[in-house]
Amino acid sequence: MHILFINRASIPVFAYGGTERVIWDLGQALVKMGHRVSYLVPQGSECHFGQIIPIQEDLDWQNQIPEDVDIVHFQFNPGLGLELDRPWLITQHGNSQVSEPLPENTVFVSQNHALRHNSNCFIHNGLDWSSYGPIELDKTDDYFHFLGKAAWSVKNVQGAIDSSLQANAPLIVMGGDRLNIKRGFRFTWSRKINFLGMVGGETKFSVLRKSRGLIFPVRWHEPFGLAAIESLYFGCPVFATPYGALPELVPTECGTLSIKMSDLVDAMKNQSFNREVCHLHAANNFNAEKMAASYFHIYQRVINREKLHTAHPCMEISASKLPWQKN
């Protein structure tokens, strides 16, 4: 089978890039299964295991698809009126706008994500863990970490900072800066909080290897949560709010979920989590091979002209401004 991925961001990813990381690992896993993949992505992209086709903004999608492609997999909504001569589907990676109809062949990234769009069609993201380097489950430092786009208020980096200070523990923030003026003013005075900005690769891995855990008190329904599974893979328990997909990713033996900061702080102070259990949970349940096998099943359904939904999926309620209690 020849699968064409279409995305508006370049590959490979060098820092954050959640969607780009997922479709890279998905494509590589499909190639290992014996399939062929191509990427229709912006100029400058590179890929050693699949063909790169630069997007031409002056052409419609139909005229940019190679003749031998069997199925087209968009990573965004190309519009309900799109007509192609090949079967196609989309993965909805984020929370859509309230009342925005999505194509009938839409796949979501968690059960909660699907249910909030009146759907039951989802595939959990998976990652190529072989690219993450060694893990050191028996070596931890005294700090916790936050991983995500800290400028987004729904990621609640301030809640992570407050939790770490309450627990009297250092925090390393990956994905933000000490001074933020992009989406509301925030300046962190405490030198217990270390900001690394947007980082990836070995810089990120080296922090995760020795962290005591991820503090992740998001205030929206997390569609999936790559930060959670990456942290778990390195043996880090997760201390987070129970929103969106997080209960699907973090069982009780791998972390604590609560809307109360006091609950998370107590759990951080009195850790009883087995780092190997956390690691094995991520490695066994959220790997690229499992994700690729699930998508191949979906591709077969779509190629056989089966609709994944009988009506357009649509989110009916807002995903943000969810409760967070500091006491």
Buried (B, 14 or more C-beta within 10 A) or exposed (E): BBBBBBBEBBBEBEBBBBBBBBBBBBBBBBBEEEBBBBBBBBEEBEBEEBEBBBBEEEEEBEEBBEEEBBBBBBBBBBEEEBEBEBBBBBBBBEBBEEEBBBBBBBBBBBBBBBEBBEBEBBBBBBBBBEEBEEBEBEEBEEBBBBBBBBBBBBBBBBBBBBBBBBBEBBBBBBBBBBEBEEEEEBEBEEEBBBBBEBBBEEEBBEBBBBBBBBBBBBBBBBBBBBBBBBBBBBBBBBBBBBBBBBBBBBBEEBBBBBBBBEBBBBBBEEBEBBBEBBBBBBBEBBBBBBBBBBBBEBBEBBBEEEEBBEEBBBBEEEBEEBEBEEE
